């Protein structure tokens, strides 16, 4: 697959651009950003409404990406962008309405000001849709997104504050499940294994708190008891006192959501303490890199579990193309970026025009269960041109949206064996929603 089929433009923000909104949590707590959600009331401007940007018949179609590419959550943007670019290669090879798709990337820098500034830049540039952003900033962007009529598909926001907000009327979707769904998987596995007293610990930011609260709410709602609630300061030298507090609470299971750096320090202190209390860690650290940080033998010997969305129907073929293009396996949120880009392009293809309103009106329509199943843009384009409805089956999950623009998919519980994460069990979407 040729990199020449992907044209990417990075637009650097001009110094002094105004910003009011916070950036940055992710599903499962995400990364290590320190962004504060704030109380931003900044608007997205007029942005051309349903007619903003894009076009067909030779004009380039501009799609935005609003994500952290630097600072504490700087891993999120690159991960999602790599998946997006795998989709873009297929889209531009197959052709979308006779046009080439280009990308405007805006770095939120994991700061409140940069997030809203980046959104305004994308709006002013006339992007027809946007991939992004992360949990902590999302509630502050609900109104600007709606005011700008700019369809936005978050690739990393699991925040429960999106559970009742989204869909075409709000111009908002996400391609990752809600923390409330992910929390059920973790909580149910604990209960199924007769753990009844849970200590919840989390990095002291909104994204991590959202996921931890979802776990605790489900666990206690099903008869379990929460015996400790311990916040982890971002810049601490150790978490020995917090671990002692958890040990003294009588907990028989720990749920920790804290991002890479905080999780790594916590795990080192946890192992030093010799605790044998089973511990769940967030999906953003269910990675090969985290195993190497802590040590594969230590991770395998201790009662450490991870949970993460089970791969979607098209994950294997996506992962092969990702490896071919980037020379590495997909990371956290990579498949979600791939799915978001495909959904935007398929919506424009179905509409016959690449405008904000046309894409908004057709996103749900290209992921209908009654349509012909497709897993790539080129497959979907062929079916649409033949007059058939389609059901896009994603790499990160099936992408069947509910009325609030949320997907529901299966989740797996994982443990380390042989130096890699291996599946222990998987909860189906039906088990997590009934």
Secondary structure as UniProt FT lines:
FT   HELIX           3..5
FT   STRAND          7..10
FT   TURN            15..16
FT   HELIX           27..29
FT   TURN            31..32
FT   TURN            38..39
FT   TURN            47..48
FT   HELIX           49..51
FT   TURN            57..58
FT   STRAND          61..67
FT   HELIX           71..73
FT   HELIX           74..94
FT   TURN            97..98
FT   STRAND          101..107
FT   TURN            109..110
FT   HELIX           112..125
FT   STRAND          130..132
FT   HELIX           135..148
FT   STRAND          152..154
FT   HELIX           160..162
FT   TURN            163..164
FT   HELIX           168..170
FT   STRAND          172..174
FT   HELIX           179..192
FT   TURN            193..194
FT   STRAND          197..203
FT   HELIX           206..221
FT   TURN            222..223
FT   STRAND          225..232
FT   TURN            234..235
FT   HELIX           240..248
FT   TURN            249..250
FT   STRAND          253..257
FT   HELIX           259..272
FT   TURN            273..274
FT   STRAND          278..281
FT   HELIX           283..285
FT   HELIX           288..294
FT   HELIX           296..301
FT   STRAND          304..309
FT   TURN            313..314
FT   HELIX           315..326
FT   TURN            332..333
FT   HELIX           334..351
FT   HELIX           356..362
FT   HELIX           364..366
FT   TURN            369..370
FT   STRAND          372..374
FT   HELIX           377..385
FT   TURN            386..387
FT   STRAND          390..392
FT   TURN            403..404
FT   STRAND          411..417
FT   TURN            418..419
FT   STRAND          420..427
FT   HELIX           429..433
//
